């Protein structure tokens, strides 16, 4: 049975991948909590890889957050993510891991990249300043995988998801991403009878969202591809694959959708003094679709499920 180590199995994406692997039933999964294995410690990762000898590594562990968190803790974001990637990728190679899958982020692309963003837009322009440290770390992860493939002939792959959401998300009022932050804010406003909810920025930026279960399915799809299919027609700049829904929505319209789902009936007010971030981030998912994979979960359906999960778990969720 193939042994798969999931780094970051307690996170939203890692836990969804763990569920998918369990459902398929043909994998032996290996996990460690942060308390059991600190991925920023090189010797700890080395000893773990030597001991467990996984066949496949899925690198879903990362320090993540929204605009506020990225602006407030830039050193944490670049340091921790670089250390995690360097340690896991190098020690996987040293331990003879057959295949590795790195999960990245759409923020790797330039702020002004043509929309929808193709894989070959990487490193063609200036990054969005509010999350540049995190983006640079993720770009380094892609290049690590690419470089180990080129120099050592291993099979290390990278997929770049769009904005993810779903069960297990971080609903912290300040450090979460936009969608869980909106869900929490509108829920609390509806419960307390607030007349208005203020959202950051102008409300005009366009964002794409993908349910985490779709992301998990895409991860296993790419992981299982024959190497010849993954490499087909690619150049070094195309050594990663975009994963997304292929559609986007403005932040203001998203807020309206969340307001409806949470039964909030007050006003939605924009605060243009707060940063918007990148004006638009839509992934070009042509390459993924040409391989035979498409997202299945519609945004409104996914939001309803996510809100129900929030209601069931709000006493124990982070923040």
Residue pairs with C-beta under 8 A, 6 or more apart in sequence:
1 26
1 27
1 28
2 26
2 27
2 28
2 55
2 56
3 27
3 28
3 29
3 30
3 52
3 53
3 54
3 55
3 56
4 21
4 27
4 28
4 29
4 30
4 54
4 55
4 56
4 57
4 58
5 29
5 30
5 31
5 52
5 54
5 56
5 57
5 58
6 14
6 17
6 18
6 21
6 29
6 30
6 31
6 58
6 60
7 14
7 39
7 57
7 58
7 59
7 60
7 61
7 84
7 88
8 14
8 59
8 60
8 61
8 62
9 15
9 17
9 18
9 29
9 31
9 60
10 33
10 34
11 60
11 61
11 62
11 64
11 168
12 164
12 166
12 167
12 168
12 169
12 170
12 212
13 60
13 103
13 161
13 164
13 212
13 215
13 216
13 219
14 58
14 60
14 61
15 168
16 166
16 167
16 168
16 212
16 213
16 215
16 216
17 58
17 60
17 216
17 219
17 220
18 29
18 31
19 213
19 216
20 213
20 216
20 217
20 219
20 220
21 27
21 29
21 220
22 29
24 220
30 52
30 54
32 48
37 44
37 45
37 48
38 44
39 45
39 61
39 83
39 84
39 87
39 88
40 79
40 80
40 83
40 84
40 87
41 87
42 86
42 87
42 91
45 87
45 88
45 91
46 87
46 91
46 94
48 91
49 91
49 92
49 94
49 95
49 97
50 94
50 95
53 95
53 96
54 92
54 95
54 97
55 97
55 98
55 99
56 97
56 98
56 99
56 100
56 101
56 223
57 88
57 92
57 97
57 99
57 100
57 101
58 100
58 101
58 103
58 219
58 223
59 84
59 85
59 88
59 89
59 100
59 101
59 102
59 103
59 141
60 103
60 219
61 84
61 88
62 81
62 84
62 103
63 76
63 77
63 80
63 81
63 84
63 134
64 105
64 134
64 170
64 177
65 73
65 77
65 170
65 175
65 176
65 177
66 175
66 176
66 177
66 178
66 181
67 130
67 131
67 200
67 275
67 277
68 174
68 175
69 77
69 174
69 175
69 176
70 77
70 130
70 131
70 133
70 134
71 130
71 275
74 132
74 133
75 133
77 131
77 133
77 134
77 137
78 133
78 134
78 136
78 137
81 134
81 137
81 138
81 141
82 137
82 140
85 102
85 137
85 140
85 141
85 144
86 144
88 100
89 100
89 102
89 141
89 144
89 145
89 148
89 156
90 144
90 148
92 100
92 156
93 148
93 152
93 154
93 156
97 154
98 155
99 155
99 156
99 157
99 223
100 145
100 154
100 155
100 156
100 157
101 156
101 157
101 158
101 159
101 219
101 222
101 223
102 141
102 142
102 144
102 145
102 156
102 157
102 158
102 159
103 158
103 159
103 161
103 219
104 138
104 141
104 142
104 158
104 159
104 160
104 161
104 240
105 134
105 135
105 138
105 160
105 161
106 117
106 160
106 161
106 162
106 163
106 208
106 242
106 244
106 281
106 283
107 127
107 128
107 131
107 134
107 135
107 138
107 278
107 281
108 122
108 127
108 135
108 138
108 139
108 142
108 160
109 117
109 121
109 122
109 281
110 121
110 124
110 125
110 126
110 127
111 125
111 126
111 127
111 128
111 129
111 278
111 279
112 125
112 126
113 121
113 124
113 125
114 121
115 280
115 282
116 246
116 282
116 283
116 284
116 285
117 242
117 281
117 282
117 283
117 284
118 242
118 284
118 286
119 160
119 237
119 238
119 240
119 241
119 242
119 284
119 287
120 235
120 237
120 238
122 139
122 142
122 237
122 240
123 139
123 237
127 135
127 136
128 135
128 277
128 278
130 275
130 277
131 277
138 160
141 158
142 158
142 160
142 239
142 240
144 156
145 156
145 157
145 158
145 239
145 240
146 156
146 158
146 236
146 239
148 154
148 156
149 155
149 156
149 239
150 236
155 227
155 230
157 222
157 223
157 230
157 240
157 241
158 239
158 240
158 241
159 218
159 219
159 222
159 240
159 241
159 242
159 243
160 240
160 241
160 242
160 243
160 283
161 210
161 215
161 218
161 243
161 244
162 208
162 209
162 210
162 242
162 243
162 244
162 245
162 281
162 282
162 283
163 177
163 178
163 179
163 207
163 208
163 209
163 210
163 281
164 209
164 210
164 211
164 212
164 215
165 177
165 179
165 180
165 209
165 210
165 211
165 212
165 302
165 303
165 306
166 211
166 212
166 213
166 302
166 305
166 306
166 309
167 212
167 305
167 306
167 309
168 212
168 309
169 176
169 177
169 179
169 180
169 212
169 306
170 176
170 177
170 180
170 317
170 318
170 319
171 180
171 181
171 183
171 184
171 310
171 314
171 317
171 318
171 319
172 181
172 318
172 319
173 181
173 184
173 185
173 319
174 319
175 319
176 184
176 319
178 200
178 207
178 251
178 254
179 209
179 254
179 258
179 303
179 306
180 306
180 310
182 199
182 254
182 255
182 258
183 258
183 261
183 262
183 303
183 306
183 307
183 310
184 310
184 319
185 197
185 199
186 197
186 255
186 258
186 259
186 262
186 264
187 262
187 264
187 307
187 310
187 311
187 314
188 194
189 196
189 197
189 262
189 264
189 266
190 262
190 263
190 264
190 265
194 266
195 266
195 267
196 266
196 267
196 268
196 269
197 255
197 259
197 264
197 266
197 267
197 268
197 269
198 269
198 270
198 271
199 251
199 252
199 255
199 268
199 269
199 270
199 271
200 271
200 274
200 275
200 276
201 251
201 270
201 271
201 272
201 274
201 275
201 276
201 277
202 270
202 272
202 276
203 250
203 251
203 252
203 255
203 268
203 270
204 250
204 251
204 252
204 276
204 279
205 250
205 251
205 276
205 277
205 278
205 279
205 280
205 281
206 248
206 249
206 250
206 251
206 279
206 280
206 281
206 282
207 248
207 249
207 250
207 251
207 254
207 280
207 281
208 244
208 245
208 246
208 247
208 248
208 249
208 281
208 282
208 283
209 245
209 249
209 254
209 299
209 302
210 243
210 244
210 245
210 295
211 295
211 297
211 302
211 305
213 297
214 245
214 295
214 296
214 297
215 243
217 293
217 296
218 243
218 288
218 293
218 295
219 243
221 291
221 292
221 293
222 230
222 241
222 243
222 293
225 291
229 291
230 241
238 287
241 287
241 288
241 291
242 283
242 284
242 285
242 287
242 288
243 283
243 285
243 288
244 282
244 283
244 285
244 288
244 295
245 285
245 295
245 299
246 282
246 283
246 285
246 289
246 294
246 295
247 282
247 299
248 280
248 281
248 282
249 257
249 299
252 268
252 270
255 268
256 268
257 299
257 300
257 303
258 264
258 303
258 307
259 265
259 268
261 300
261 303
261 304
261 307
262 307
285 294
288 294
310 317
